[in-house]
Amino acid sequence: MKPRVSLVECRSYEPDLVVHALRSAVDLLGGLAAFIKPASRVLVKPNLLSAADPASAVDTHPQVVRAAVKLLKEMDCRVFIGDGPSLFGNQEVDRVYERSGIKEVAAREKVELVTFTGRRWQGQFPLVSFLDECDHVLSLPKFKTHQLVTLTGGIKNMYGLVAGTFKTELHRKHFDAVNFSRVLVDIYAAVRPSLTIVDGILAMEGDGPGSSGTPRPAGVVLAGSDCVAIDSVMAKIMGLEPLDILTTKEAALRGLGTADPDAIEICGRQIKDVFGGPFRLPKASVIVRLPRPLVPAVQRLIRFYPQIDHAVCTRCAACVKVCPAKVISIRQARTRIDRRGCISCFCCQETCPSSAIRIKKSLCAKVIGL
């Protein structure tokens, strides 16, 4: 039986329209009860990267979170909302909940907003222990580009359930796109959400997933239980092939889902109905799309690395705090990156609230036109 992905148009975050879109997306798949047991305990897990305004498309929009909560409450579920924002750990979570609009949603809907504290080890990484208190995870990723892995969708959204600042440790140990993608798939394999609903009403292209990305109206909501299939459909909407996305390719190879578009049943609208032209991709993602046999030979010559735009930098030190390699410092009133130790994981750009970190190319990359 083919996995099903529903695709519904929704052109604004007007509350009633969003509720209707999510209800339609779920109904096309057989209804919410086909995935989540009534009266169960459900963790609603949005993608909350940082303390950003909803209009920036950095975080899952609060109206999408609100609509999901409303649908769950109709089934008498006990609902919790929670995420492990960015790489800062719990010191940042309250501000993220406030600025993203999620705190207000939780208050209005009278559901609990969770700050994750405990952890349990799952192989090489610790997951938040709150997962043991829930019957289901309802995942609400944001449709965005990602500097390191090109697309952040259903598979990548589970990264927020790695406990605390251990996310930084994973970036340090697995800083290249191939190995980091494998870790993301490990996490997805450990936490398989019962249902995933993607906020693609306002998506992001360019140098995502943070403030350096560019909001792009896509006008879509996607839903399904197979995140490999969901991310494959998202890739096609972006103008890419599913196996261009390393997380999708790795998960499909492991048998965790279906990546072949011909083997996926799309319910509702079709990709051609919502395709608005190829997404502008992150600058550094080109290395991922090179033929794999070429990568070892050219990796030292073709490099992409972060560079501070001092005219924009506010010296907030967010990049200093999150850098896994500890090569960023503030000296003589300037933020500086020691490029010799930089591992090009782009955590600094991901978390910079001021879009002050640009991606620069090595001379070889420029010469060959990348």
C-alpha positions, 0 to 999 in steps of 0.5 A, a space after each residue: 500500500 502506498 504511503 499517503 501525503 495530503 496537500 492542501 492549499 492555504 494562502 494566509 494565517 487567518 485563524 479559521 482558514 488554518 483550522 479548515 486547512 489542517 482539518 482538510 489535510 487530516 481528513 484526506 488521510 482518514 481523520 485524526 483518529 486514524 493516527 492518534 487515539 482519542 483521550 490520549 496524551 499528545 506532545 505537539 512539537 513545532 519547529 521553534 528555532 529561535 526567538 523570532 517574529 512569526 512573519 519571519 518564517 523562522 518558526 512554525 506559525 502560532 496559528 498552525 500550532 493553535 489549529 492542531 491543538 483545537 483538533 486534538 481537543 475535539 478528541 478529548 486529548 490532553 495536549 502539551 506543546 514543547 520544543 528544544 529551541 536552537 542550540 542554547 538549551 533551556 536558558 532561551 526557551 521562555 523567550 522563544 515561546 514568548 516571541 514566537 507566539 506559542 506562549 499565547 497559544 498555550 494560554 488561550 487554549 489552556 494547554 501546558 507549555 513544556 520546558 524539557 528538563 530530563 533526558 534518557 539516552 538513546 544510543 549516542 544521544 540523549 532524548 528528552 524524557 518527557 517523551 515517556 510521558 506521552 502516547 503520541 507526538 504530533 510534529 509540526 515542522 516548518 517548510 524551510 531550506 537549511 544551509 547544511 542539509 538543504 531541507 528541514 522538514 519532517 525528519 529534521 524536526 525531531 532534532 529538537 527532541 535531543 536533550 538540551 545543549 547536546 545538539 551542539 555536541 552532535 554538530 561538533 562530532 558530525 559537522 559534515 552534511 553526510 554524517 549529520 544527515 545520518 544522525 538526523 535519521 538516527 533521531 527520526 528512527 528513535 522518535 517516529 511521530 504519529 502524524 506530521 503536519 507541515 506549515 508551508 503557508 509561508 515557507 523559507 528559501 535561500 540561506 535558511 533555516 534562520 534569520 538569513 533565510 528569505 520568507 517565501 509564500 508557498 500556500 500549502 499544508 502537507 500531512 502524513 505519517 511517513 516523513 520520508 514521503 512528506 519530505 520527498 513531496 516537499 523536495 519536489 515542490 522546491 524543484 529538487 529530486 527527493 534523493 537530492 536531500 541526504 536525510 531523505 536518501 538515508 532514511 529511504 535506504 534504511 527502510 524508514 519510509 518511501 522516497 519514490 514519488 511514483 510510490 507515494 499517493 498524494 491526496 488533495 492538490 497535486 504538486 503541479 498545482 502548488 509549484 511556484 518555481 524552484 526555491 532559491 537554495 542555500 549557498 553551501 548546499 551545492 556541495 551536497 549535490 555534487 556527485 559523491 565520488 567527487 566530494 573527497 577530491 574537491 572538499 578541501 578546495 571547494 569550501 563555504 564558510 561563515 563570515 561576520 558582516 560587521 556593519 550588521 553585527 550587534 555583538 550579542 554573542 549568540 554565535 559565540 555561545 553556540 559554536 561547537 568548535 569554539 572558534 568565535 570570540 568578541 575581541 576589541 568590539 568585533 566578532 571574530 571567527 578563527 577560520 582555521 578551526 571552523 568546521 562549517 557547520 553554520 550553527 552560528 548563522 542558524 542562530 544569529 538573530 540579526 542576519 549578520 553572518 554571510 556565507 563566503 566561497 573559497 576561490 576555487 568555488 568562485 572560479 568554477 562558478 558555484 
